């Protein structure tokens, strides 16, 4: 009864993506699929000078000089950030020189951090290097105030 169809014309004409993308809620109304979190990345050959502000996930594999504000920040092995970081969740595998404000901070074994860390939780793997002050705070950042409400406009050079 529920087996695989063998070339039924009705099955081949059906748009299977619309069936998979739309789900019914418990009250029978159609619900739109959840949007995936936006992800941005700075590749290993890229160097940026300035302030980076955004929602979603930011993966840094290159060099950033300036402030970084994002919901989730991952600093990969070999990456460098010189400036303050503000994030909900931060994972460091590269080098950071600056003040960190994040609810959850993880220093991988390859991390080198020079600066103060304000956090709700901090995990430091063996062989990670950290020089600075660590201060636990219950509410380091408020997620709604992570990104300024006023949109920044690009200015011509």
MIKEVO-942444 format. One record per residue (C-alpha): x, y, z; residue in three letters. Coordinates in steps of 0.5 Angstrom, whole numbers, padded with zeros to 4 digits, always signed. Layout:
BEGIN
XYZALA...
//
This chain:
BEGIN
+0000+0000+0000UNK+0006+0005+0002UNK+0011+0002-0003UNK+0015+0006-0008UNK+0011+0008-0014UNK+0013+0005-0021UNK+0013+0011-0026UNK+0006+0013-0024UNK+0005+0020-0028UNK+0001+0023-0022UNK+0008+0022-0018UNK+0013+0025-0023UNK+0008+0031-0024UNK+0008+0033-0017UNK+0013+0038-0014UNK+0016+0034-0008UNK+0020+0040-0006UNK+0013+0044-0004UNK+0011+0038+0000UNK+0018+0038+0004UNK+0018+0045+0005UNK+0011+0046+0008UNK+0009+0043+0015UNK+0003+0043+0018UNK+0002+0046+0025UNK-0002+0042+0031UNK-0008+0046+0029UNK-0008+0045+0022UNK-0005+0051+0019UNK+0000+0052+0014UNK+0007+0054+0017UNK+0013+0057+0013UNK+0019+0053+0014UNK+0025+0056+0019UNK+0030+0060+0015UNK+0037+0058+0016UNK+0041+0063+0020UNK+0046+0067+0016UNK+0053+0065+0015UNK+0059+0070+0013UNK+0066+0068+0013UNK+0072+0072+0012UNK+0077+0067+0008UNK+0085+0066+0010UNK+0087+0070+0004UNK+0083+0076+0006UNK+0085+0082+0011UNK+0080+0087+0013UNK+0081+0094+0017UNK+0074+0097+0020UNK+0068+0095+0024UNK+0064+0088+0022UNK+0057+0088+0025UNK+0052+0083+0023UNK+0047+0078+0025UNK+0048+0071+0025UNK+0054+0067+0024UNK+0061+0070+0022UNK+0067+0065+0021UNK+0074+0068+0021UNK+0080+0065+0017UNK+0083+0071+0015UNK+0086+0078+0019UNK+0081+0083+0022UNK+0083+0089+0025UNK+0077+0093+0028UNK+0071+0091+0032UNK+0067+0085+0031UNK+0060+0084+0033UNK+0056+0078+0031UNK+0051+0073+0034UNK+0056+0067+0033UNK+0063+0068+0032UNK+0068+0063+0030UNK+0076+0065+0029UNK+0079+0059+0026UNK+0086+0056+0026UNK+0091+0061+0023UNK+0086+0067+0024UNK+0088+0074+0027UNK+0083+0079+0030UNK+0086+0085+0033UNK+0080+0089+0036UNK+0074+0088+0041UNK+0069+0082+0040UNK+0062+0082+0042UNK+0058+0076+0041UNK+0053+0071+0044UNK+0058+0065+0043UNK+0065+0065+0041UNK+0070+0060+0039UNK+0077+0062+0038UNK+0082+0057+0035UNK+0087+0063+0032UNK+0090+0069+0035UNK+0086+0075+0039UNK+0088+0081+0041UNK+0083+0086+0045UNK+0077+0085+0050UNK+0072+0080+0049UNK+0065+0081+0051UNK+0061+0074+0050UNK+0056+0070+0054UNK+0060+0063+0052UNK+0067+0063+0050UNK+0071+0057+0048UNK+0079+0057+0047UNK+0081+0051+0043UNK+0088+0048+0044UNK+0091+0053+0038UNK+0088+0059+0041UNK+0092+0065+0043UNK+0089+0071+0047UNK+0092+0077+0049UNK+0086+0081+0053UNK+0081+0081+0058UNK+0075+0076+0057UNK+0068+0078+0060UNK+0063+0072+0060UNK+0058+0068+0063UNK+0062+0061+0061UNK+0069+0060+0059UNK+0072+0054+0057UNK+0080+0053+0056UNK+0083+0047+0052UNK+0090+0045+0054UNK+0095+0048+0051UNK+0091+0054+0049UNK+0095+0061+0051UNK+0091+0066+0055UNK+0094+0073+0058UNK+0089+0078+0061UNK+0083+0078+0066UNK+0077+0073+0066UNK+0071+0076+0069UNK+0065+0072+0070UNK+0058+0076+0069UNK+0051+0073+0069UNK+0049+0078+0063UNK+0055+0080+0059UNK+0051+0082+0053UNK+0043+0082+0051UNK+0042+0079+0045UNK+0037+0084+0042UNK+0042+0090+0043UNK+0048+0086+0040UNK+0047+0089+0033UNK+0045+0097+0033UNK+0038+0098+0031UNK+0040+0104+0027UNK+0043+0101+0020UNK+0050+0103+0018UNK+0050+0106+0011UNK+0056+0105+0006UNK+0060+0111+0005UNK+0063+0112-0002UNK+0071+0113-0001UNK
//
